[in-house]
Amino acid sequence: MDVGGTFTDLVAFNEETGKIFNIKTPTVPKNPEHSFINALKDFLHRHNSEEIRMIGHATTIATNSLLGQINLDLPRTAFITSEGFRDVIEIGRQRRAEVYNLFFERPPMLVERKFRYVVKEKINSKGDVVIPLNPLDLGEIIEDLCKNKVDSVAIGYINSYVNPIHEKQTFNILSEKIPDIFLTASHMISNEYREYERFSTAVVNAVLMPVMRKYLRNLENDLIENSVTAPVYVMQSNGGLALSEIIQKKPATVVESGPAAGVIASAWLGDKLGVKNIISFDMGGTTAKAGIVRGRVPEIVPEYEVAGKIHMGRIIKGSGYPVRFPFIDLAECSAGGGTIARAISGALEVGPISAGAVPGPACYGLGGQEPTITDANLLLGRLNPKSLLNDSMRMYLKPSENAFQKLADELDLTLHGAAVSVISVANSMMSKILRIVSVERGFDPRKFTLVAFGGAGPMHVCALAEDLEIDRIIVPPNPGMFSALGLLTADLFHDYSTPIVSDISIVNPSSLEKTFQIMEEIGIETLSEEGIPENLRKTRRSLDLRYKGQGYELNVQIENHISEEELFETVEKFHKKHNEIYGYFAGDQAVEIVNAKLRVIGELDKPELVTKEKIEEKKVDYRNVYFEKLREWISTPIYSRDFLVGEYPGPAIIEQYDSTTIVYPEWSFRVDEVGNLILRRKGK
């Protein structure tokens, strides 16, 4: 179940027959849990609740809470820290998100200054206790927390990443004195050095704990009311699932829940088809997102700014709240089907505002009066002018024409000229995010396959592939539901980190091995709580390395038991990776280990691709469609995807329940044995 900004998608996999069942329903923006239940009830009209064995869920509620986009006041949160560090979470890194804006304002503080408390304690950088924590110092703080009815508390002391004893003491005392309060200790959620990022992560987690606890428990109660007792797993930002009980303790791990599922689905599909390197392109109703998979493994970044502003596909540093946790590397822009186009001082602007699910694009007939990307595609003949979703959603051409006529008049363009301009600007924006995850990361997009999904992704993918000179595109069988399918292809992930911060040449291999073993014990215990049998548990080790004096590190995998030989090989991998990313390496410089990291994996059953049934081809219809490169209308065959067999030349429009695929004239396509559309540029 993927609750998006415009639609909520339900995908069910029947393990006995191999069939996949899809439901798409409009999202209820102010009550996203209602969207979940609406789709579930639709499913239960045709299936028994006892058949449901597990539920995977992706949600945007964590991000929306921080953006203030739902009917919800953020819980009153406090922060307890070391004396002298009260304002670290406000000072931050002195990054100015808008350098030339004299009126720039930082994002609002999640913890008011009056609720930031200090304690006299001190632990040095080696972990030695210099000033012990006096439990009596917490007395006044506890009284104030109770008097002000604080809901949640973040605890973050300096150097607690190397010795968390004072954080543990504070956590235990508060748990005993105020048993109903939500508590987050920074070492439990982000056990790494850099106090601002660690404190910020703890504060974000503390703010989200009451929100996610309420949301998930209400959801579980609704499931019980509908006789569904299956466990609920939530997609994390790292691309792995975790049991809802664990997410309630670490909600900061799900702030990019939905987008991660699509990249995981792309990696799964690539693995099934034998395609190692993939650029995933997800265009939904609100935004477009791009990710990258190399060697069938999604690229990961160690940090993300939650609720930050996006410019040209990039998160603007200093505009949000840093969360130190593994995130699937994504670039995003405000180009979804519902993205609104406007004329600003005589120039065309596409986004960032979206019509969302309510009222939606003008063509939905629900009251929308502004031109959107979906309306542009309808006017250019690319969408079925009568209906979508197998006739369950009517389309109205006249409201789209009215909306675009106003835009055309403001831009001094024809009606269809305005529609083409909106498509061109949107494609330019989306092309940039594809370049960010490929060219800007040092990867040649021409060596990758583009996997297009989301309700609108397959309509724009040929134009984007041409811009990046990509020759091969895969459109999965149900592209509009593909991110939801990703929830059924994911495993359980839990990430752990232990700080080292030492020259690798003086690190004791046996001591480092012991560090990994301690993390493995914790991770295996968590998987055991989630009911994962021993034969389905795996671990993946890595080290954060950097040249001595550098400010940031690179993550390098470790394959075997720690030994001097293994550390030497790891350093060689680091040099190679540094050269790939930055174009040089310094083999004569000292290398430091910053963190030892561990991912424990609980493998879950996954869907298998089922051979597509051979169905007799259906009579082909034709419709005039405008192709911007040719600058003319072409009578284009319209195919129903369910009845496609064999190979076809472009141009073509392929319609199905959850999406529409546009094949440009310079492309051809075929249907493989499991139902994927494989698009190739002619002559390639």
N, C-alpha and C positions, 0 to 999 in steps of 0.2 A: 504494500500500500504506500504510494508516493503522493503526499499532499503538496501540490505545487501552488504557485501564485494564481493560476487561472483554472486549472483542472486538477482533479484528484483521480489517480489511476490505480485500479486494482488489477493485479495479474495473479491468477491461480494456476498452479501446475499440478496436473493429475499424474501421480507417480505410477499408476497402474497402466494407463493408456498412453502416456506421453503427451497428451493434449494440453494446450495452454488456453485458458479462459480469460477474456479481457472485459473490463468495464471502465468507462470513462464518464465522470460526472463533474459538474461545475463545483469549484471550491467555494466554501462559505467563508469569506475573508475574515469576519469578526469572530467566528467560532470554527476554527479548522478541524476540531475533533468531530463536528457534525458532518463534515465532508467524509471523514473516515467511516462513520456509522452509516451514512446514506449509501455509500458504495457497498458496504458489507451487507446491508439489508437487501440490496438488489441481488447480490450474490446468493444470499440465503433463500431467496424466492425459488431458486432452482437447485439448491444443494442443501444437504443436511449439515448442521453445525458440527456434528461428531466427525465429519470427514476432515476437518481442518486440523492439521498436525502442528504447524508452526506459522507464525505471522512475522514477516519482516516489515519494518516501517521506516520511512524517511519523512522527515518533517522540517519545516522552516520556522517553527515556533520560537526556537532559541534566538535566531537572528532577528526575527520580527519583534521579539520582546525588546531587544536592545535598540532597534530602530524606532520603537514606539508605534508600531503599525497595527497593534491589536487592542481590543478593549481591555486594557490591563495596565494597572499602575505597577511599576517595578517595586518589589519588596524593599522595605527599609533595611539597609545593609550597613554594617559597621566594619572597621578595619583596625586590627590591633598589631602594632609593629614596635620596633626597637626605638628607644629614645633618640631623637635627632633625625628620624627618617619618616616623620609623619606625612610629609608632602611629596614623597617620591612618586606616588601614583599620579600626582598632578603635574609635577615638573617633567616627568617622562624623559625623553631623549632630546628635548629641545628641537625636535623636528617641526618645521613650519610647513603644513600641508599646502598652503597657497602663499608662496614667497612674496608675490607682488600685490597681494590683497591687504590693504591697510585695515580693513574691517574684519579680517579673518577671526573666527572664534573656534576655540578648541571644542571637541565634543563634550557634552555635559558630563561632569564627574558622576560616577556611579555611587560614590560614597561622599556624602557631604563632609566638610572639614570638621564639623562639630562631632561627627561620629567616627573620627579617626583618633584612636587612643594610643598612647605610647607607654612602654614598660621599660624600666631600667634593667637591662640585661646586656651581656656581651659575649659573643663567641667569635674568636678570631678566624682568619682565613684557613688555618690548619685544623680547625674544629675544636680547639681548646676552649674550655669555659673560663673566661676572664672575670665576668661578673655573673654570679648565679642568679637565676630567676627567683624572686621572693613571691610565693603564692599570695601573701597578704596584699601585694601591690595590685592584684586583680580585683580586690574587694570593691573598691569604688567603681571600677569599670563595670562590674557585674550589676551593681545597683543602677547605674546609668542606663545600661542596656535594657534592664527590666522596666525602668521608669519611662523610657522612650519607646517601648514596645518594638524593639528591633527584631526583625524576622530572621536575619542571617548574618553570620560573622565570618570574615576572612582573617586568618592569622598568618602574618609573614614577618619573620625576624631575619636580620642580616646574618648571612653565612649559615642559615639553617640547611642549605643544600648539602653542606659537608657534615653538619652535626645537628639533627633536628630535635634534640632533647628538650629544648625550651618550648618549641611549638607543640610537642607531644604533651608536655606538662600543662600548658595552657588549654589545649584541646580537652584533656581529661577533666580539668577543673571546671571548665564551662559546661561540659556534658553533664557533670554531676550537679552543678548549681542551677543550670537552666536546661533541663532535659528536653524541652520542646523546641529549642532553637536549632537552626541549621548551621553547621560548622564546616569550614574548609581550611585546612592547614596547607600552606604553600608547598611543602615538601611532598605532600600526598598527591598533588595534581601536577606539579612541574618541578621535579627535583634537579634543577640545573642552575648554574650560576648566572649572573645578570639579574640584579635584584628587581629592576623595574618590570621586566618581562615576567618574572616569577610572581611578583606581587599582583600585576595586572591580571594574570591568568587566574590567580586565587580569587581576586575580587569578582571577575566575570563568572567564575564557577559559583561563588557565593550568591550572586544576584540571581542566577538561573536556577539554583536548587529548588526554591519554593515553587517557581513557575513550572518546571518540568515535573516535579513531584505531583503537583495538582493535575497537570495535563495527563500524565501517564496513568495515574490512579483513576481519574475519571474515565479514561479510555478503557482501562481494564474492567471497571464496574459496568460500563456500557456493553462490553463483550460478554460479561457474565449474564447480563440481562437478556442478551440474545443467545444464551446457552453455548457460548464459545469459551472453552477453557484452555485453548492452546496457548503456549508461552509467546510473549511478544518480545521480539528482538529489534533493536533500533540501530540504524546505520550511523556509524561514526564518521568523522571527517577524514580518518585515515583509510577509509574504504572497507572497514570490517564491521561486523555486527557485534552487539553486546546485549546481554539480557537487560530488560527494562529496569530491574532492581539496581543493576550496576550503574546504568545511565543516570538514575536519580541521584547518585552520589557524585558522579562526574559529568554533569550536563555540559560543561565547556567543551567536551569532546564531540558534540553533535552540532556545532554551529554551522557547518557546511554539509549537513547530512544528505540532502537531496542530490546536489550536483555530483557528489562522490559516487553515487550508485550507478550513474551512467557510464563513468569511466571503468568501473569494475565490470559492468556488463560488456563493454567493448573489449576488455582484456580477456574475458571468458570466451567471447565469440571468436576473437583472434586465435585463442588456444585451440578451439574446436576446428577452425578452418586452416590451421597451420600458418597463420599470418603473425609474424613476430612484432613488427613495428607499426603502430596505429596512431593516428590523430583522431581523437573522438570529438565530434561536433554535435552539440545538443542545442537545438533552438526550440524553445517552448513558447508559452503565451506571453511571458514577461521579459525574459532575458535569453541571451545566447551564451553558451559556455564551451570552452575548448580545453581538452586535456591531452596528455600524451602517454603512450604505452610503449616501452622499449623492452625487447626480449620478453614480451608478455607480462611485464611488471609495470604498473603505473608509476610515474615519477612523483616523488614526495618532496614537500618543503617542510622545514621544522617549525614554521611560525606563520601566523595569519593575523591580520587586523580585522577583528569582528566589527560589523556595522560601519566600516570605513567607506569613504567615497571612492568611486571608480572613475578613472580618466583614461580614455583610449585603451580600455581593457586591463589597466593596471590599478591595483589598490594604491591609493595615495598614502604614503607613509605619514603617520602623525594625525590621520583623520579618523581613526577608530581606536579600538581597544585591543592591544596585542594579546594573543593567546599562544603560549608556547606548547605546542602539541603537533604531532605529525599530521599534515594536511595533504591530500592529493593536490598536486600542482594544477591549478586551474586559472584560466584567464576568462574574463566575463565582460560583456557589454550589454547595454540596454537596447537590445534589438530582438524582441519577441513578436509573435503574431499580433499582440495587442498594443505594441508600442505606438505612441501617438506622434504624428508629424505636424509641425507647425511652421509658420512663416514668422521669423524674428528679424525685424528691420530689413525686410526684403530678401533674407537668406533662408534656405530650407534647413530646419533642425529636426532630426529624428531622435526621439527619446529626450530625457530618460523616463518621462512619465508614461505609464501604461494604463490602458483602459481596464485591465484586469479581467476578473470574471464578471463583475458588475460595474458598469453596464456592458462592458465588452466592446468589441469593434462595432461600428455602425451597422454592418451587414447582419449582425445577430438579431436586430430588431428589438433590442431590449432598452432602447433609450439612448444609446451612444450616438453622439453627433459629431465626433472629431475623427479625422482620417487616420487610419492605422495601416500597418504593413499588411494585415489580412485583407483589408478593403482594397489595397493596391493590387494584390494578387488576384482578387475577384474581378476587378475592373479590367485586368490584362488577360482575362480568360483562363487563368491558371487554376482556379478553384471552381468546383461544381456550382453553377449559379442557382441551383435549386435547394440543395441540402448537403449536410455533412453528417458524419456518424451514422451511416446507413439509414438516412432519412429521419433520424431522431432529432436533428437540429436544422431548422429552416434557415435559408440564406435569403437576404433581401437586397437586390441590386440597387434599388432607388435610394435608400439611405446612404449607401457608399458613394453614389454619384453626387448626392447633395453635399456630403462632407468634403469630397475632393474638389467639387466645383469652387467652393469657397477658398480652398488652399490654392487652386489653380489661378483664380483671379488675383490673389495677393502676390503670387509669384510671376504673374503675366505669362502663364503657360496654358496649354490645352489641358483638358481633363485627363487624358491618357498620358500626356507629357508629364504632368505632376505625379501620376502613379509610377511611371518609369523612373522618375527622379528619386522618389522615396525608396524604391527597390535598390537603385544604384548606391544611394547613400548608406542604406542598411547593409548591403553587401560589402561596401568598403569598410564599415565598422567591424563586421564579422571577420573579414579577411585579416584585419590587424590582430585580432585575438589568436587566430591560427598562427600568425607569424610570431607572436609573443612566446607561445609554448614550443615552437619549433626553431625558427631562425635565431631568435634571441637567446635560446638555450644552447645554441651551437649545433642544431640538428638540421639536416637537409630535408625539407618536406617532400621533395621529389622521390625520396627513398621510402616514403611512408604510404600506407593505405588510409584513406579517409572513411571513417564510419560515421554515417549521418543518421540522426534520430531526433526525437522530439516531434511534436505535431507539425512544426513548420520547417524542420531541418532539411528534409529531402526536397523541399521546393527550391531551396537556395544553393544546394551543395554543388551543382555543376559549375555555377558561376565562380564559387570560391575555389574549387579545384583548378579551374582554368587559370585563375589569378596566381595560384601557388605552383602551377605546372605539375599538379598531381594527376597521374594517369588512371588511377584505380579508385573506385568508390564502392563501398558495401552499404546497402540499406537493409537492415534486418527485417524479418517478417512482419513485426508489429512495431514500427519505429516510434509511434506516438506513446507506446507503453514500455519502451525499452529500459528507461531508468528504473521503473517499477520491477521489471524482470531482473534487473541487476541485484535487487534485494534477495532474489532466490538463487543467485549465482555466487553470493559472497560467503566468506567464512567468518568465524569469530576472530577478532583481533584484540589483543591487549598489549599496549606498549609501555615499557619501563626504561628508566634511565638512571644511571649512577654517575656522579661527577668524578673525574680523575684529575684533570688539569696537571699534566706532568709530561716531561720530555719522554718520548717513547723508549729512548735508549736506556733509561734507568728504571723503567717499569718492570716489576717482578712478574713474570708470566704466570706463576702459580697463584699469586695474589689476585691478578686480573681474572684468572679462571674461577677463583672462589667468588669474586664479585658477580660474575655471570651465573654461577650456580645458585647464589642467593636469590637473584632476580627470577631465575627459572622456577625455584620452589614456590615463590609468590604467585607467578603466572600459572603454574600447573594447578595450584590450589584453586585459583579463580575458575579455570576451565572445569575442574572437578565439580565446583558449585553449580556450573552451568550444565552439568550432566554429560560432558564430552568424554567418551571412553578413551583409555590410554592409547590405543592404536590409531586414534584420529587426532592426536596432539603433536604439534610440531613447534620448533623454536627457530628463530632467525636472529643471529647475532650481528652486531655492527659496531663500529667505532666512529666517533666524530673526531676528525683529524684536521690540523692546520699547521702551517709553517709558523715557527716561533715568532711572535710579534704581530701576527695577523689578528684581525678582529672577529673574523667569521670562519666557520669550519665546513668541511665536506664530510658527508657520511659514506663510509666504506664498509662493505660486507666482510664478515669473517666466516670462513667455511668450516673450520675445524676446531678441535681442542687447542687452547692457547699454549703456544710454545715460542721459543725465540725465532725459529724458522717461520712460523705462521705470522709473527709480528713483522718480520722482514718482508714477507710477501705482501702483507697489508700496506706497508709503506710504499712498495712499488706500485700497488694499485692506486694509492693516493696520488703519487706523482702523475700517473697516467690520467686519472680523472681530472686533476688540476689542469693538465695540459688540454684536455678535451673542452673544458669549460672556459678557461681563461686564456688559452693559446700559449701558455708557457708552463714550465715547472722548474723548480730549483733543487736539484738532486743533492747539492752540497749543503743545504740548510737543514737545521734541526727541525724535527717534526714532533708536535705535541699531540697527546691524547687529551681531548677535552671531556668527552663523555663516553661511557660504555652503554650501549643500548641493546635492548632485547625486545623482540616481538614474539609473543606466544600465539599460536594459531590453533584454533579448534575447527577441524574440517567438517563441513556440513554436506548433506546430500544436495546434488545440483541437478537441474533439468538436463536432459539429453536432447540433442537435435534430432527431430523425427523426420524421416524421409517424406517429402511433400507428395500428397496423393495426386496422381495424374488425372486432370479434369479436362474435358473437352473444351476447347477455346470458345469464348462467347463472341457474339457479333460485336464488331468494333464500331464505336460512334466517333464522330469528328466534331471539333470545335475550333474556332479561330482563336489562336493564342499569340500574344505579342512576345517576341524575343528581342531583347534590347541590343544584342550584338549585331543582329541582322537589320534592326530598325524597321521591321515590318511584321505584319500579321501573317501567320501561316496556318493553314488548315491542318490540324494536328490530331492524330488518332488518340482516342481516349480508351484506355484499357481498365478493366476491373482486375485488380491484382489476384484475386482468388482464382481467376481462370487463365492466368498466364502460364505458358509452357514454351520452352525453347529460347530462341535468340531473336532480337528485334533491333531494327535501326532507330535512331532518333530522327526527328523530335518525337516525343511521346508524353502523354500525361497518364500516370498510373494512379488510380483512385482506390482507396480502401477505407475501412471503418475509422481508423485513427489517424490517418495522414494522407497526404498527396505527394507523389514524387514527380518532379519535372525533369525529363531527360532532354538536354539541349540538342540542337541539330548536329553538333560535332561529336556526339556520343552515341554509343550503342549499348544495349543491355541484354542480359540473359538471366534466367532464373535457375539457380543451382538446385541440387537434389533435395536440399532441406528448406528451400523457399526464400533464400536471400536473393536480393537483386544485386547483380554484379555489373557495375557500369564501367565501361572503358572508353577512353578517347579513341576515335576512329584513327586507324593507322598506327596505334601504339600497342 
